[in-house]
Amino acid sequence: MAEPVRSVGGQPPVDLRSDTVTRPTAAMRAAMVDAEVGDDVYGEDPTVAALESEVAALFGHEAGLFAPSGSMANQIALQLVVPRGGELLCDADAHVLAYEVGAAAAYGGISTRTWPAAGANLDPETVQAMIQPDGYWAVATRAIAVEQTHNRGGGGVIPLATLRQLRDIADAAGVALHCDGARIWHAHVADGVPFAEYGSLFDTMSVCLSKGLGAPVGSVVLGSADRIAEARSIRKRLGGGMRQAGILAAAGRYALRHHIARLAEDHARAARLAEALAPFGVVATPVRTNLVPLDLRKSPLDGATFAAAARAEGVLVSVLGPRAVRLVTHLDVDDAGTDRAIEVLTAILRR
Ligand SMILES: Cc1ncc(COP(=O)(O)O)c(C=O)c1O
């Protein structure tokens, strides 16, 4: 068990570690309580079915599949587009590679090759040059994965023009394009690109309900009706078939209705944090969404020392590397919490 998060001076901590730490709101819990449910492995849960078709319609895909986590949703999608022994191209910092514990290789028999970590600034021509054609001697490239927004890339938003160029490259090479859209909601709010426009560019997508949207559990895999029928078997094989999952899907449906537009508030608070910390030379990349990556190389503090000092003052941050720290704004961080974080973090940097 991780050490419990204690309160400081009688106040709850300002938890900026991740947008996964949110707790369902009272209204979301009420929606969960009222959910109509059935056995989803039998295909009988109406709330899950409604969620799947709503998300699919939003992105203009034929079908969707509710999955217990973003990682499982990604891995199901990758297995749909890359046969065993085939190759996936992705960013060296991609979540599908860096944080999914070798699942593509372990469960999908998928070989992975990466382009140098570029966050949202990926260069389509670099990707194009890496595509390996079919041949009995070769590991043929079968799919390209991108991440929107880019987690290790500081919440950067891949421009629509880049994604369109990548789509053309994928079409010309006959390979599939997958989007890890755990935070695609933030990209939509930041750049104003309609969800259906994003949806039209990808063969498969995974979109997450339990990060910025604030639901307790769940992601949705999107694709063609045929692919999603196959995805249902893959999910079951991975142990991800759920029974009365409508309780969880109801939280996701609530989040889709009530928690997308408000992401602009999280972006504004992240921008405020970045603006306050910028004079110390520690903000790693321009902040576009709800992630604020800090690079402490210009500070005498390392990441662990910075995080421990912040924790002692009731502000929780994530340490991503010896000198790398991340702050994340979300549903459970309000303006007062942002002010408190600014006060604590700037005082630490001034020491
Ligand atoms: C970009 C991205 N993709 C996928 C995931 C995986 O989601 P989960 O933690 O639900 O498996 C995360 C989790 O933080 C993420 O940031």
The ligand as an ORCA input file, in Angstrom:
! r2SCAN-3c Opt
* xyz 0 1
  C      -1.851      8.566    -22.463
  C      -2.332      7.444    -21.611
  N      -2.781      6.334    -22.190
  C      -3.228      5.293    -21.481
  C      -3.251      5.322    -20.114
  C      -3.679      4.095    -19.357
  O      -4.799      4.234    -18.600
  P      -5.082      3.259    -17.350
  O      -4.293      3.796    -16.218
  O      -6.554      3.376    -17.179
  O      -4.657      1.899    -17.743
  C      -2.791      6.468    -19.444
  C      -2.805      6.527    -17.975
  O      -2.357      7.467    -17.345
  C      -2.307      7.552    -20.219
  O      -1.835      8.668    -19.641
*
